[in-house]
Amino acid sequence: MTVRFQFEYPERLRVAFIGAGNHSYRNVYPSFQYAPVDLVAVCDINIDRAKAYARAFGAAGAYDDHQEMLKTEQPDAVFIVTSYTPEGDVQATALAENCLRAGAHVWMEKPTAASIAQLDRLQMAADETGRIVMTGLKKIFTPAMEKVKTIISSPEFGTVSSISVRYPQPIPDPADRSDDVKMLSLLSHIFHPGAILTYLMGPVRRLSYEWEPRTGASVSSLLFESGAIGVLHLVAGISDSSPLERVEVIGTGAGQREGSRGGANIVVDNGVRVTYYRPGANRQQGYRRGGSYLVDDAVAPLSWEPEFSLGGLTNNSLFTLGYVPEVVHFCESVLAGKPPEKGTLADVRNILKLYELYRRLPAGESATIEAGN
Ligand SMILES: NC(=O)c1ccc[n+]([C@@H]2O[C@H](COP(=O)([O-])OP(=O)(O)OC[C@H]3O[C@@H](n4cnc5c(N)ncnc54)[C@H](O)[C@@H]3O)[C@@H](O)[C@H]2O)c1
C-alpha cells in the first residue's frame, strides 16, 4: 500500500460523521489524514462534542440531529461510530438505514447489527437504495492478515487444512445468553476473530464447543465448508499483561500429498509478528544425523515484524491495526462505484451466524450452519 496524504487525492468524498465518542477520536477521524475524505459535518447527540470534533478534524458543520445533518449536507457517505442502547441494541443499525434512505453510502463500526433479522433489514435498505454498507472489520485489513491471506492463497502453501485462532473473550453463562445486555461484549468482540475466520477460511459448516464456567473461556471445534478444520480458543481469563491474539494456518504445501508430512504453516503473534514456515524443509534428515537446526536458505522460515525506531507510518497503529486501510478501501470502492471486497454485509452475516449459534447452542452439542442465507 502506498500512502497518500488526504490533500493529495485528486478526488475526495463529501463525508459526514455520526458519533463523537472515544474510539472514533483515537482511531477513525485520525485515519482521514490518509484517505480521500472531505469531512463536512459531525453529529453527536451531545452538541458540544460534535462542535469540538468538527473543530479538531476540520469540518464546518456540527449537528445534534443526524436527520437534519443528512438533509442539509447531502453527504456522499456517512461514517457511523456510535454505541449501544440501554436495552443492548446496536445504535448504528437504524442510523445506517436512515443514511442509506437519504442517499448516502455507509461505513460503520462493528457490530453492524445485533441479529441476522436486523441485518436482513439493513441489507434490504442497501439493495433498494443501491448504496454501499461496509463494516470496519479492522482485523482483516491489517498488513499481517493480508500477508497471511496472500501466502495461504499461493500454490506453494498448498491446500489450507486447518487454522487456530486465539482471542480473549468470555461467553456468558448459559442462563444469560438471551439477555441482550449481558451478551453485548460477545456481540461486539466476536467480530474480531469471526472476521479472521471468515476472511481466511470461508464459512463455517459445523461447530461445537466446550465452555469453562469460572472464566467463560471456550474452545470451539470448527469444520469449514471448504473441508478444512479449525479451533477458536476464546481465552477468557488471561493476564492483562498478555498479548491478545495468535493465529496459525496450516497448509499441505506444494507437491505434498494431503495429510502427509512436510506442509507449510504461518503464524501471526500479537497482530504484527508474522512467521512463515515454508514447505520443503526435511526435519527427519536433520533429526537422525544432522548437526544443525538451520535448514537450507531456500526453505528457511521467513519472518516480519515492525521496527519502532522510525517515525514513519509502517509502525503506526492506524496502519498496523488496519484502520487506515479499512477506511481507504471503503472510500475507493465508493469512488470507483463498485462494492467493497471486504467488510461486506455477507462477511457480517457469517459472523452473526456464529454469534447466534453461541446464544442458543449448549456446550458439548454440535450444530450445522446452513449455507447462504
Ligand atoms: N474496531 C475497534 O477497534 C473498536 C474499538 C473500540 C470501539 N469500537 C466500536 O466503536 C463503537 C463506539 O465505541 P466507543 O467506545 O467509542 O463509544 P462512545 O460511547 O465513546 O461513543 C459513541 C458516541 O455516539 C454518540 N451517539 C449515540 N447515538 C447517537 C445518535 N443517534 N446520533 C448522534 N450521536 C450518537 C454518543 O453520544 C457518543 O458520543 C462501538 O460500536 C464499538 O464496538 C471498535
The ligand as an SDF file (V2000), in Angstrom:
LIG
                    3D

 44 48  0  0  0  0  0  0  0  0999 V2000
  -12.7110   -1.6850   15.8790 N   0  0  0  0  0  0  0  0  0  0  0  0
  -12.2120   -1.2370   17.0020 C   0  0  0  0  0  0  0  0  0  0  0  0
  -11.0150   -1.2420   17.2190 O   0  0  0  0  0  0  0  0  0  0  0  0
  -13.1270   -0.6630   18.0500 C   0  0  0  0  0  0  0  0  0  0  0  0
  -12.5790   -0.2290   19.2720 C   0  0  0  0  0  0  0  0  0  0  0  0
  -13.4520    0.3600   20.2050 C   0  0  0  0  0  0  0  0  0  0  0  0
  -14.7910    0.5070   19.8990 C   0  0  0  0  0  0  0  0  0  0  0  0
  -15.2810    0.0610   18.7070 N   0  0  0  0  0  0  0  0  0  0  0  0
  -16.6960    0.2210   18.3510 C   0  0  0  0  0  0  0  0  0  0  0  0
  -16.9240    1.6180   18.1660 O   0  0  0  0  0  0  0  0  0  0  0  0
  -18.2160    1.9680   18.6110 C   0  0  0  0  0  0  0  0  0  0  0  0
  -18.1280    3.1480   19.5640 C   0  0  0  0  0  0  0  0  0  0  0  0
  -17.4220    2.8080   20.7260 O   0  0  0  0  0  0  0  0  0  0  0  0
  -16.9550    3.9710   21.7440 P   0  0  0  0  0  0  0  0  0  0  0  0
  -16.3320    3.2800   22.8890 O   0  0  0  0  0  0  0  0  0  0  0  0
  -16.2110    4.9970   21.0320 O   0  0  0  0  0  0  0  0  0  0  0  0
  -18.3900    4.5500   22.1890 O   0  0  0  0  0  0  0  0  0  0  0  0
  -18.7050    6.0010   22.7910 P   0  0  0  0  0  0  0  0  0  0  0  0
  -19.9000    5.7970   23.6810 O   0  0  0  0  0  0  0  0  0  0  0  0
  -17.4830    6.6360   23.3650 O   0  0  0  0  0  0  0  0  0  0  0  0
  -19.1380    6.8860   21.5390 O   0  0  0  0  0  0  0  0  0  0  0  0
  -20.3790    6.7990   20.9250 C   0  0  0  0  0  0  0  0  0  0  0  0
  -20.8580    8.2110   20.6000 C   0  0  0  0  0  0  0  0  0  0  0  0
  -22.0210    8.0970   19.7710 O   0  0  0  0  0  0  0  0  0  0  0  0
  -22.9270    9.1290   20.1460 C   0  0  0  0  0  0  0  0  0  0  0  0
  -24.2770    8.7820   19.6780 N   0  0  0  0  0  0  0  0  0  0  0  0
  -25.0550    7.7660   20.0690 C   0  0  0  0  0  0  0  0  0  0  0  0
  -26.2370    7.7950   19.4050 N   0  0  0  0  0  0  0  0  0  0  0  0
  -26.1740    8.8380   18.5700 C   0  0  0  0  0  0  0  0  0  0  0  0
  -27.0870    9.3890   17.6310 C   0  0  0  0  0  0  0  0  0  0  0  0
  -28.3010    8.8600   17.4130 N   0  0  0  0  0  0  0  0  0  0  0  0
  -26.7170   10.4810   16.9370 N   0  0  0  0  0  0  0  0  0  0  0  0
  -25.5040   11.0390   17.1360 C   0  0  0  0  0  0  0  0  0  0  0  0
  -24.6070   10.5690   18.0290 N   0  0  0  0  0  0  0  0  0  0  0  0
  -24.9410    9.4900   18.7350 C   0  0  0  0  0  0  0  0  0  0  0  0
  -22.7880    9.1850   21.6590 C   0  0  0  0  0  0  0  0  0  0  0  0
  -23.2870   10.4110   22.1780 O   0  0  0  0  0  0  0  0  0  0  0  0
  -21.2700    9.0190   21.8440 C   0  0  0  0  0  0  0  0  0  0  0  0
  -20.5950   10.2630   21.8460 O   0  0  0  0  0  0  0  0  0  0  0  0
  -18.8340    0.6730   19.1500 C   0  0  0  0  0  0  0  0  0  0  0  0
  -19.6280    0.1260   18.1310 O   0  0  0  0  0  0  0  0  0  0  0  0
  -17.6540   -0.2150   19.4380 C   0  0  0  0  0  0  0  0  0  0  0  0
  -17.9580   -1.6050   19.2750 O   0  0  0  0  0  0  0  0  0  0  0  0
  -14.4540   -0.5140   17.7720 C   0  0  0  0  0  0  0  0  0  0  0  0
  1  2  1  0
  2  3  2  0
  2  4  1  0
  4  5  1  0
  4 44  2  0
  5  6  2  0
  6  7  1  0
  7  8  2  0
  8  9  1  0
  8 44  1  0
  9 10  1  0
  9 42  1  0
 10 11  1  0
 11 12  1  0
 11 40  1  0
 12 13  1  0
 13 14  1  0
 14 15  2  0
 14 16  1  0
 14 17  1  0
 17 18  1  0
 18 19  2  0
 18 20  1  0
 18 21  1  0
 21 22  1  0
 22 23  1  0
 23 24  1  0
 23 38  1  0
 24 25  1  0
 25 26  1  0
 25 36  1  0
 26 27  1  0
 26 35  1  0
 27 28  2  0
 28 29  1  0
 29 30  1  0
 29 35  2  0
 30 31  1  0
 30 32  2  0
 32 33  1  0
 33 34  2  0
 34 35  1  0
 36 37  1  0
 36 38  1  0
 38 39  1  0
 40 41  1  0
 40 42  1  0
 42 43  1  0
M  CHG  2   8   1  16  -1
M  END
$$$$
